[in-house]
């Protein structure tokens, strides 16, 4: 079996399937990767503007912000949790369609 575009796309779809089926309550919460509070949405629009910025990163001696002018503070764990949540939310129907196509191709062409 050689490496082809079909096998590479099939491998990507299988990896996305693996990410999509991880249970948030049983598996991801053990590692702190359950849906973060940032994805649940703030109550008001004013909270969105200021809640993601680090208030303690201000350097009082020089008067400059230590985190690149107020850049959003996010950890790698938060980014991974956001990725897993996005895969489950946005790629549910495309993954179902891709899996059906791959099953039919495997049935037809062997």
Secondary structure, DSSP 8 states (H G I E B T S, - for coil): ----HHHHHHHHHHHHHHHHT--TTTTGGGGT-S--HHHH--SSHHHHHHHTS-GGGEETTTTEETTTTT-----HHHHHHHHHHHHHHHSHHHHHHHHHHHHHHHHHH-
